[in-house]
Amino acid sequence: MSLALIYLSLSQFSSAEEKTRMPDWPTVWKGMPGFDKSLYGAVPEPEGTRRKATVPDTLDLAERINLSVNALTGNYDPNAQVFDFGMNPPKVVDIGYVLPKHLRTLPMLRGVSGSLQGLDTEGLIMQSQLEALRNTSAEANSHFFSPGYGPLILALAKWDERQKNPLAKSWISYLAAMMRENSIVIKPGNGGEDRAFHPPSSLRDKEGKWFDADKRFISPMPYHPPEEPVADQQGVEGTVKWEQALVLRALLRDFQVNGERKSLKMADKYANFILKSTMWEEGGPTNGAFAGHWHGNLWTLQALLEYSLVKKDAKIQQIVVEAYQHARNHGVLEIGWVPSWLNPEKFKRSPVLGQLNETCGVADTLILAVMLSEAGLGDYWDDVDGMVRNYVTQMQFCDLDEMRSRSGGNPGNDALLQKYVGGFGMAEPTAIKPQVLGCCSTNGALSLVEAWRGIVTNAGGVTTVNLLLNRASPWLDVNSYLPNEGKVELRILKQTNVRVRLPAWLPASTVTSNVGGRAVKPVLEGKYLVFSNLRAGDDVTLTFQVPEKSEKRTFAGQEYTLGFRGGNLVDIQPRNSDPALLPLFTTNTAITPVPMKEVERFIPKEEVSFFKVRH
């Protein structure tokens, strides 16, 4: 049989009005690109400048990102998904496969922090991925799992952007072609648009028979490959849309990097599948209503937004806006709380899933908020600020001493523990398990990059400060004393007009502004204070009172009393007193004056972003 796709009646899969194009079997791994060290042999150092500075010892996302580099290069065991430091000795207690996500994330982390740590390790991880592909291709009747190669294509796109290596483009082209050939395409009989999918979490054996490859447990909503899924929550993971979005995003990259219109055309079909009404709640997708796996849904929304920006599709953009509002209605984004699963009981899942905050989920929510804000589809910077100040950074493990104490206090464990410093975990509202999760560590790191990038933006001769957080940039540096003190300093490095966005909790009337010690009255434009014609060497200082308040909110199945200082959650009651858990929100943020410290700041040569719209 040729490699052309054959047509089969859909009588066993769907209605008689539809036809399905099933891919040929076995998969033929034809035309694999070259395999040499030009791509992975010498990972280049990040380009940029460095300068010393004295800054307030408050939240610095560049420092947190630097720790993420440590975690992602330290944990390069391909099967280390869960590392538990609540036992002696600490050890990996669950397996998972997330290294392609590390490869996608590390170039961006280095671009922000300037970290040189683990460059050789990063190259070895890429080498291992390409060698695995080469070995698989040598096996007769080897299986192929299209969504599984999505993160690798995204990683190769970042490596191409960093290294300008033709080999990266070739691998993207090759894997995208394999994705297209292994897609199941459904042609509606009523003149509707084609849709495509890959059986979620499914593979084919040497005889070509499909089977569910995820054997962790029996799903309460089973999926039988290669049938077309009828609900997003089918299968063990319950992330049908997300697995198709992995392919959608990868095909978009092939179009953007290589200009391959076949991939864009197939991306259309995957988008059509994702937007099927059966993949959404009642009234969806138009009303944006989703349920189930939060991380899977929010990652899918990012993919749909990317697709809509490339296609300039305002209708899909509106769906994403509605879905983000749906997320806001079911989370507490001012503190970064989102459920791991939305309405888990409806899908026969444990209610505990609605009481846990997975870093992956809130990280994806933050990233989508930045994407929508930058696309001009809303102003969600208050959401970003609330998420990154609170649960996102609270769920990052940064203290080696604490990790040592939790694992028995044995200094002999330090070498192993150090590899996981900077990783992320999963929390209940007031405490977190002493477990570093591989997937959470890479997604949490990505959200730090996007929040850091959003702090300062520049366009048309105007520099905008969207978040009152520490950051160095080519145009100005931000020194933030929040939440301890109501003071933010801007040190102007290039002549520019400056807009400073005030968070929702800070009325403009309470802010005192001065430039070079001289009182000024900036123009107020909506939420922004506007300073005109600032010159290099000018120092702008904003001072104000940091308000404190207490609010009651119900989430994760019970009512909590939240104590705020500005935008920071500083206390939450009632607390879980289980000594096996690490308590959250215990830092004393009222210490004044804020201690100062000497740091080296890195300023990237080019803008760092995980997605650039290239048509």
N, C-alpha and C positions, 0 to 999 in steps of 0.2 A: 504494500500500500504506500502511496506517495505521502509526502509531508503535508499535502493540502488538507484542509479541514473537511471532514465528511459531515453530511447532514443525516440526522436521525430524527424519527418521529418523536414527539414529546409525550406520547401516550402514557409512558411509564413515569414521566416526571411532571407533566403539566397538562394544561388543557390541549385538546386536539387542534385548536386554532393556532398554536405556536409550534415553532420548530427550533431544534437545538443543533448548534454546531459543536460537536465534540472533538477535542484534539486527538490526533493520532497517538497511538501507543505502540512501541515504547518511545519515550522521549529520546531524541537524537541530539547529543551535545556537539553540534557541528560548529566549526569556525571559532573555537575558543581563542581569545586573544593571547598574545605573548605573555610569558611569565619570567620576569627578570627583576633585578633589584632597583631599577630606575624609579619605581613607584614607592617601594617600602624600605629600600636599603639605607637611605639617609634622610630622615624626616627633617625638613628645614626648620630653623629657629623662627619664632614669630618676629615679624618686622614692626619696628616702632622705636620710640625714644623713651628714655627713662630719666626721671628727675627726683631728687630728694625733696621731701616736704615734711613739715611739722603739722600734724592734723589731729583733730579730736578723736579720742578713743571710743568711737561709737560705731554702729553697724557700717561695715565697708564691704560691699558686694564683691569687689575685686579680690579681697582677701578670702572671702568664702569660695570664690571661683578657683582661687589658687589651691585651696584645700580639696576641691572637687578633682582637680588634676591628680592630686595625690591618691585619692580613692580609686579613680578609674584606671590609673596606671599601676596601682598597687594590687588591685583585684583583677588580674588577668587570667584567672582560672576560668576556662570556658564553661564550667559547670557550677560556679559559685554564685548562686542566686541569693541565699540567705546565710549571713554570717552572724552567729549568736555570741555576743560577748557577756552574756549573763550567766555563763558557766565557766568552770575551771577544769581543763583548759578551754579557751574559746575555740570555736570551730564552725565550719560550714555544716549546716543542718538541712539544707534543701538545695536542689540543683535547678538550673535554668540557663538559658542561652541568650546572653545579651551583648556579647562583644561587638557585633556590628553597630549597636547603638553607641558604645564607647567610641568607636572609630569616627562616627558622625560628629560626636560632641566635642572630642578633644581639640580639633583645630580651632573651634570657636572659643573654648576655654583659654587656650594659649593666646589667642588673639586679644583677649580682654586682659588677662593677668600677666602676660609675658613669660609665663612659667616655662622653664627648660626641663623640668623634671620628667623623667621617663620617656624621653624622645626615642631611645632605642627600643623600649618596650612597646611603644605605639607602633613602630615599624614591624616588630615581631608579630603583633596582633594582626596587622593587615596581611602579613605574609601567611599566617596560619589560615586566614579566611580564603585566600586565593589558592593555597595548597589544597585545602579541603574541596574546593570546586574542581581542581584538576584531578584529584583522586576520585571524586564522585563520577566525573565524566568518563573515567576509564572503566567503570563497572558496567557490565552488560545489563540493559534494562533498568538502569538506575532511576530512582524516583525523582520527582521534582515537586517542590512546594513553593509556588509563586510568591505568596505573601512573605514567606520566610526570607526572601532575598530583597525585599523592599528596603529594610534598613541598610543593607550593604550598598545598594544603589545610592541612597541618600548620603552615605559615608563617602563613597567614591566621588560624588559631586562636590562635597566639601574639600576633598583632597585635590581634585582638579582645580578648584578655585584657589587653593593655597599654592599648589605646585605647578599648575599649568602643564600637566603631564598628559600627552596624547594617549598613553596607555590607560589612564583612568577613564577617558572618554570612550575608549574601545570596550572596556569592561562594562560600562554603563549601557552602551549600545547592544552588546551581546546579551546581557541579562534581561534587558527590556524586550529584546526579540524573543527570548525564551518565554517571558511572561505572556507576550501576545500569543505565541503559538500554543501555550498551555491553558489559555482561557476558554471557558465554556461560554458560548455566545447564544443568547436566546433572541429569536426573531419573532416579534409579536405578529399574529395573523391579522390584526385589526389596523395595520398601518402605523402602529406606534413605533417608538424609537427602540433600536436594539439595546439590550443590556447584557453585561458580562459579569461573571463571577468566577472565583476559584473555590472549590469545596473547602470550607473552613476547617483548619487543623487536620486536613486529610491528605493521605498519600496513596500511591498505587504500589502494589507488590510486583514481583517479577513477572507475574502472569497478567498484569494489567488490571487487577481487581482493586477497587478502591477500599480503603479502610480508614477508620478514625484513629489518628496517630497519637492523640492525647489520652493516655490511659491512667491519669492520676486518680480519677474516680468516675462513677457513672453519673452522667449529667441528668438533672431532673427534667431537662428539655432536650432529649437526644436529637442528634443530627445523623442522617443516613446518607453518606456520599454515594453518588454525585448529584443527588436531588438538589433542586434550587431551594435554598433556605427560605423558610416562611416567617421567621421571627429573628430579631437581632440577638435574642438571649439563648439561642440554641447552642448546644455543645458544652464542653466542660468549662471553657473560659467565658462563654456567653458574650462573645465580641465579634459577631458576624460582620457588622459594618466596618469595624476597625480593620479586620483582615483584608477586606476589599479596598479600604482606604490606603493600606500599605502599598498595594499595587497601583492605585490611582496616583499617589504621590510619586512613586518611582517612575511611572510612565511620564508624568509631567517633567521630571528631571531630565529624562532622555530627550524630550522635546526641547527643553530649555538649553541643555548643554550641547546636543548634537543636531538640533533642528529637525528631528525625525517626526514627521507629521503622522506616520502610521501609529506612533505611540500616543499622540494627541487624540487621534481618532478612536483608539481603544480606550483611552482615558474617558472619553465621552460615554462609552458603554458602561464602564465601571461606575461613573457618577450616576447614570440612570438607574443602575441597580441600587446603589446606596440610597437614592431618593425615592425608592418604592415605598408606598404607604405602609406596607406590612412591616417595614423595618423601623417604624415609628409608632408612637402612641396615637390615640384617636385624634384625628384632625391633622396629623403630621403627613408630610414634613412641613406643610405651609405654616403651621403655627409653631414649628420648632420643638414640639413636645417629644422628648425622649425619656427612656427609663432603662434601668439595668446598670451595666458596668460604666461607671462615670469616666474613668480614664479612656476607655474605648470610644465612648461617645464624643468626648471633648477633642481627642486626637482626630477623630473623623471630621469634626467641624473645622479644625484647622486645615485639613486636606481639602474640604469643600471650598473654604474661603480662598485658598491658593488657586484652586481650579477656577473659581469664579473670577478672580482677578486676572488670570491669564486669558480667559474667555470673554471677559468684560460682561459677565452675566449678572445683571442687577437683581434678577429674580432669586437666584441662588444666594446672593449676598444678603438679601432680606431674610431668607430662611435661616441663615447663620446668625443674623442679628436677633431674630425671634428665639432661636435656640439658646443663644447666650443669655437672653433675658429669662428664659426658662431655667437656666442654670442659676442665675442670680436669685430667682424665687425659691429655689430648693437648697441653696447653700447659705452660708453666712460669710460673704466675701469680705466684709470689713475686717474679719480676723483670719480669713483664709480657711474656713471650715467647709468641707464638702464631703458627702458620704461616699464611701468606696463603691456602694451600689445604691441606686435610687429605686425605692420600692422593691427590695429583694424578695419579700414574702410573696409578692404577686407571681414571681417566677420560680417559686418553690426553693428559694435560697434562704440561708440562715439570716435571721434579722440582725445578727452581729455585723453583717456587711454594711448595714446602714448606720452603724455606730462607730465605724473606723474611718479615719481620714488618711487615705493613701497619698503619699507624696506625688505619685504619678498623676493623680486626679487633679489636685489643686495646682500642680505645676502646669498642666495642660490648660487649665482654666486661666491662669495668669498669662500664659503665652497667647491664648486667643484674645484676651483683653487688650494686650499690646498690639496685636495684629489689627484688630478692629479699630482701635484708636488711631493707629498710623495710617490706616486705609481711609480715614475720614468717615467711618461708619458709626461713630459714637465717641463719647469721651468717657473712658473707663479707667482713667489714671488713679482715681480714688480706690477702685477695686484692686488695681495692681499694688498700690501702696499698702493697703490693708493685708493683702496676701503675703507680700514679701517681708513685711515687718514682723509678721506673726507666725502662722503655722509653717510657712515654707522654711524660714530660717530656724525655727524652733525644732523642726524635725531633722536638721542636719547635725550629725555627731562631730563635734569639733574639739572635744576635750580628752586628750589621751589619759590624763590622770583619772578622770571619771570612768573611762573604759577599763583601765587597769583595776580600779577599785571594784567595779562590777564583776570582773572576771577572776576575783580571788586575791588581788593585790600582789600578784607575783610579777616582779620585773622581768622574769624570763619570758613572759608573754608579750613584752613590748614590741619586739620586732614584727610579730604577726599583727598585733593590734594597730600598729602605726600604718600598715597598709590600708586600713579601712577608715582612718581619720578623714573626715570630709564627706563620708557617705551619708545616705538618707534612709529613713525608715517609715514606719506606719504607726499612727498614733490614735488613741482614743482622745476624748476632749481634754483631759487634764494630765495625761501621762503617756509615755511611749515605751514600747518594748525595747530592750537592749539588743536590737537586731538591725544589721545593715542589709538593705535589700538592693540587689544589683540593678533592677529596672528602675527603682525609685532614685537611685544614685545618679543615673544618667539623665533621667527626666527632670529631677530637681536641679541638676547643674544647668540644664538648658534654660530653665525658668530664671535662674540667676542671671544668665547671659542676657536674656531679653529684658528683664527688669533693669539691669545695669545700663543696657543700651538706651532704654527709654528715659533714663534720668536726664540726659542732655541730648538735644537734637539741634541740628543747624540746617537752615534752608533760606535762600534768598537774602542773605546778609543778616538774618535774625537768629539768635541763639535762644532756644527755649529750654527752660528748666521745668520738667514735668513732675519730678519727684524731689523732695527735700532730703536727699541722701548723698553721702560722700561720693564724689567722682572726679577724676581728672579727665580733661578733654583738650583738644587743640585750641578751643576758643576761650574756655574759662574752667576754673576748678571750683568745685562745690565742697565746702567744709560744713558739715551739719552737726550741731550739738544736740539734736533731738535723740531721744525724748527727754533727756535729763534737763537741758536748758532750752529756752525758746530763742535760739540764735542760729542763723545760717549766714555764712560768709561766701561771697563770690569773688574770686580773684581773676580779673579780666586779663587775658593773654593776647587777644587780638581785638582791634576796633570792631565793635558790633553793637547792634541793638539787642536788648535782652528782655525776654518775657519770663516771668516767674509765676508758675501756677501755684495757687494756694490750696491746700487740702480742704475738704469739706468742713473740718472741725475748726478751721482758723479764719475768722472774719477779717476782711481787709481793713476794717476800721480799727482793729487792735494792733496792727503792724506798724512799727516805726522803721523808716528806711533812711540810710545815709550812704553817701558816696565819699570816700576819703575823709570820713569823720564829719562831713557836712550834711546836715539834714536836708532831705529832698522829698518831694511828693510825687511819686510816679503816677502815671495814668493807669486807671483801672479799666481793663477791658474784659468783661465777664469775670472769669476766675483768675485772670492774669494781671500781675503788676508789670507795667512796661517801663523800662529804662532806655532812653534814647542816647545814641552817640557816645557810648562808653568807649574809653580808650585803653590800650594796653597799659597795665600798671594800676588801673583803678581798682579799689577795693569797695565792694558793695556789702553792706551789712543789714540784715533784717533782724529785728528783735521783737519779741512778743511774749505773752504769758502762755504757758502750756496748760490747757484746761484739764481737769480730772473729772471723771464722771463714772457712774455705775448704772448698768442697764441689765435687765433680765431678758434673756432670749431662750427660746426652746429649740433644741436641735439634738440629734443623736438620741432621741427618745426621752429626754427629760429637760427640765428648766434649769438654766445656769445663770448665776449672777456674774457679770463681766465687769471688771474694773479697768478703766482706760486712763492712760496718760497721753494726751494727744491722740495719735493714731495707733499707739502701742497698747496691746492687751498686757496688763501688768499683773492681773490676778484673775482667777476663775474658780468659782465655788458652786456646788460642793466638789471636793477632790476625791480621787481614788487613792487610798492610802496603801495600796499593795506595795510592799517594799521591793518586789521584784521589778517594778516599773520605775522609770526615770520621770520625776515630776516636770511639768512644763510651766512656763511663765512664772519663774521664781527670781529672775534677775532684779536687783535693786536699781531702778531707772531714775531714782530721785537724787542720786549722788551728785553734788555740785561743789566746786566747779568741776567740769568734765576734765579728766586727765588728758594730757597731750602726749603724742608719741611721734617718733621719727620713722618715716616709711620711705620706700622707693616706689614711686608711681610709674606705671607703664602706660604710654599713650600709643595705641595702635596706628600703624601707617594708613590703614584703610578701615572703613566701617565694618564692624563685625555683625553679621546677621545670619540666621539659619535659613532665610528664604528671601530671594530677590526676584521680583517679577521681571522676567525677561521674555518678551513676546517673540 
